[in-house]
Amino acid sequence: MARWLTAPPSILSITLACSALVAQAPASKPSLQAQEDAIIKLYRKGAKPRQPSPKGRLSAEEQNTIRRFKEAKPSVVYISALTDEVNQYTGDVMRVPAGTGTGWVWDDKGHVVTNLHVVSVEKDGLIDGAAEVRVTLADGKTYQARMIGWSLAYDTAVLQVFAPLPDLKPLPIGTSKDLEVGQGVLAIGNPWGLDHTLSVGVVSALDRTLPMEFNTNMTGVIQTDAAINPGNSGGPLLDTTGRVIGMNGYIPASTGASVGIGFAIPIDTLNRIVPLLIARGPLVRPRMGFDALVDVQAHMLGVDRGVVVNRVDAGSPAALAGLRGLTYDAKQQVTGLGDVIMAVDGHRTATYGELVAYLEQAEPTSGKVVLDVVRGGAMVKVTLNLDTGRI
C-alpha cells in the first residue's frame, strides 16, 4: 500500500479553513505590555496588610540569649575619644574625634574597662591618652570620663566615669581557665558606631598568642567566630550564663572587618591586672632596649621555646649588658641567631609578652633582672640594669 505523501483530503480541507480564519483575524490583538498592564491593574484592587502568622515558640537557646543580652545591655557603654589637633593654617587648637569603641562596667565604683587603643592616640611612636573621653550609657545619657590606669602590654585601660553610681551596674565575671572550644559566646559592642549590637558564636580556639604593637605579644588569647568589627573593641565577651569571659578587641589586620575570626583578652588576665590599674594607675615597664620575634617568626628559625632577641638598641640596657640580636646580611636576610631568653629572674618566659608581663607586674625592686639566655648552644646569665620610665 502506498503511503500518503500529501495530507489526506479531510485534513487538507481543515487546513484550508484554518488558513482562511487566520487571514480574517483582526490586527489589533493586545500587545504583551497591555496584557501585563491589565494584570497589574486587576491585582492592585483590594491590596491590604497581610495577617501575621502566629508566633512560634522561641527555643530555649533563643530565650537564654535574649535574657542574657537584656541583663548585660545596661552595663555596656559607648566610648568616644577626642584628641587635640592644631590647624596648620590658623594655629587654632581643635578638638576632633579620635575614635569610638566599647567598654563595660567593672565594679560599683564607676570604673569602666576597655582597650587602651580605644582611648589613646599614637604620637611620634608613643602612646598618649586621648584629650577627652566621653561615655554614653544604654539610656543615652553621656558623661565625662578619665583614664586612670592602663597597660600597653595588655592593651587595657580603666576609666573613671563621672556618672551616678546607681546607673553603673557591674557585669558578673567568670573565669577563662575552664573554657572549652565549641561552647557558646555572646559579644556586645558598638560596631561601626551601631550601639549595643549583639553577635553570637562559639569559642573557636584557646591559648592563642597575638602580636601587639610595640613588640609585645599577648598570650592566652581567646579566638571566637562571633562577629567583631571596628567599634567592638573593649566590649565584653560573655558565656551563655551572662558572665564576662573575655574582652573583645582584635580582628586580622588585613581584613578591616569581621571574617569569622576575632580575638579577646581572657578574663583571668583582666582580673589580675585591672585591680592594679585601679589601685596604682598606669603600669610602668622598665625599658630593656631590644625587640623580639613573634612565635611564627621564631619557629621559622627553628626555635620552639624562648624569646628570640631580634635587634638591640645602641646604648640601651640590653646593649650595655651584652645582649646579642640576630645578624643580617645586606639584603636583610637572617644570617645568624643571637640570644634566646629562656627565663627572667628564674621565671620561665616562653614569649616576649610573658617577659613584659613579668616586668610590669613584678616591678623588680633592685632595678636589675637576670636573664637566662641560650647563646651558641650554651646557657649563660645576662644581668640588665633596667631603665625605668613611663610607657
PyMOL commands that set and color helices and strands:
alter all, ss='L'
color gray80, all
select helices_A, chain A and resi 9-24+32-44+60-75+116-118+165-167+191-193+267-280+295-300+317-320+352-362
alter helices_A, ss='H'
color red, helices_A
select strands_A, chain A and resi 76-86+93-105+111-115+120-123+126-129+132-136+142-151+156-161+184-189+197-211+217-224+236-239+244-250+262-266+290-292+307-312+327-328+334-336+340-344+347-348+368-375+378-385
alter strands_A, ss='S'
color yellow, strands_A
deselect
rebuild
show_as cartoon
